[in-house]
Amino acid sequence: MDNKEKVIKAFKESEEPLNATKVSAISGVEKKEVDKIMKDLKKDEIIYSPKRCYWAYKE
């Protein structure tokens, strides 16, 4: 499983919106890498922001 899949899995399994630090802790991926992956996920509209600085998986 690559880092992007780990980050997506963290969002899918979470019951609440996450910030990059929490995603990093859950997925085990370095925070810098999580930030890059989240940027791509935002651009592709895979995740959305229900509140400031927190993101959730778009069903």
N, C-alpha and C positions, 0 to 999 in steps of 0.2 A: 504494500500500500504506500503510495507516495504522499508527500506532505499535504498536497491539495485535498486528497481524499480524506486524510486524517482531520483536516480543518472542517470539511463539509460534514463528516461524521459527528464531530463535536457539536456543530449547530443542530443537526437532525435530532440528536439524542437529548439535547438540552430542553428543559421545560420552560426556561426563561431566557430572555435576551442576554447576549454575552458581549463583553468587550474583548479587545485583543489579548489582554493579560490573562483573562479566564480561559480563552480559547487555547492559548499557549500552554497553560497548566493542564488542561484536560487532554489535549492532543499530544503533548510532549514535543511540539515543534517550537523552535526558537521564536521569540516575539517578533524580531525583525522580519523573519520569513512569513510569519502569520500576517503581519501588516501588508506585505506584498501580495499574498494570496487573497486577503480580504479586499484589497483594492480591485483585483480582477473579478472577484465574486460580485462586488457592488456594480461594476461596469456591466457585467453579464446579467444583472438583476436576479441573482441566485439568493442573495441575502438582502434584507431591507432594514431600515432603522425605525423601530417603534418608539424609541426615545433617544435623546441625545447621547452620542458616544456608545450606544449599545446596538447590537445587530441580532437579527433572528433569521432563520431559514425560511424562505418563501415557499409555502406548500404548493 
